[in-house]
Amino acid sequence: MTPAIDLAKQHGIAHRIHAYTHDPTCTAYGDEAASQLGVEADRVFKTLVVDLGDRKLAVAVLPVSCTLSLKLVARAAGARKAAMADKTVAERATGYVLGGISPLGQKKALPTVIDISARDYASIFVSAGRRGLEIELAADDLRQLTGARFAKLSQMD
């Protein structure tokens, strides 16, 4: 179990766990998850940690098929600007390794914004806290568990 899975269980949230064998040479973690699970990339959401300045971090959750707009995430998080957080900072703040960062069960709960497109699906896939492990759940349940808000975050690739 991971803290992400434990959190969903503790709150009685309907979810499914999907495991696959992660290729250690692959760094396109979200694309790998979509391919391995046979799921369209628009339903697999990546978790990105952003730096809002003044030592403040936030989490952006968006489809792996899209690119994060730093302007949109800054606006949604109530900041003037945003930049991608340093890998070490992201891992230390969340308690997860890059490629396995989950929006759920983070070491320190960070403000979270989920791309509005998540509501287009009955369920979405996000990292369950380990490379090769995804949790499928309803977007509204993810919002509830993280205290997130929905906003437009992405640009199509």
Beta strands, then each sheet from edge to edge (+ up, - down):
strand 1: 16-19
strand 2: 45-53
strand 3: 56-63
strand 4: 66-68
strand 5: 83-84
strand 6: 112-115
strand 7: 124-130
strand 8: 133-137
strand 9: 149-151
strand 10: 154-156
sheet 1: 1+ 8- 7+
sheet 2: 5+ 2- 3+ 6+ 9+
sheet 3: 4+ 10-
end
